Amino acid sequence: MPLTPFAREEIVSRVDVEALIDRARSLAGARVGDVAASLGLASSGDAVRTKGTPGAILERALGATGGSTQIHDFPELGIELKTIPIDVRTKQPVESTYVCTLSLADAEEQEWSTSWVRAKLSRVLFVPLVGGEDDAWGERRIGDAMLWSPTPEQDDVLRADFDDVVGLIGVGRIEELTAHRGRWLQVRPKARHGGVRTIAFGAENEAIATVPRGFYLRARFTGAILADRAAMP
């Protein structure tokens, strides 16, 4: 699918929801590498490791302005953008989807209703990136975008997963927290490298140096809701 270069005035942040969805859907079928080239981003070298990642490319193409851990990708709309690599054969996500970091030091004080992870998941624009297992990111093709908000039933399951996590941390059992916990919302290490550490607290309120962690949506959940927004896998 040939693409003409994006005009700078086309990449705006203050767009309404319908315009954002239309813009995302207009990219369906395009190669990620072609979109990167149309934005003037290199497809090799340092750009690939930094702003050349697929998520950052889609953010640029759609006019996302957030870029902060405590700001939505589209702040005016309260919408988060999540790209999901999809296997071209199975039509299923190939990995879990990162949502946000988990604050370990004050986890026991957090509540689902006011948590940042819930705010992040309140309105998500999912954009599939379809390709083969060995395809480079630039070869993946953009799929049909979908705007999703959790149903009350889905919110209840996500809340239960969240409560399980913060409850475990609150009683000082951080090291028992693994990716196996959680029906849809899981916690996994989130750091640039294995040497990064943050502070959590043990059963006796002693400080513990541990790896930073983040919230992720399981692949089976994102795969299900891409087919049915109200899915309860």
Buried (B, 14 or more C-beta within 10 A) or exposed (E): EEBEEBEEEEBEBEBEBEEBBEBBBEBBEBBBBBBBBBBEBEBEEEBBEEBBBBBBBBBBBBBBBBEEEEEBBBBEBEBBBBBBBBBEEEEBBBEBBBBBBBBBEEBBEBEBEEBBBBBBBBBBBBBBBBBEEEBEBBBBBBBBBBBBEBBEEBBEBBBBBBBBBBEBBBEBEBEEBEEEBBBBBBBBEBBEEEEEEBEBBBEEEEEBEBBBBBBBBBBBBBBBBBEEBEBBB
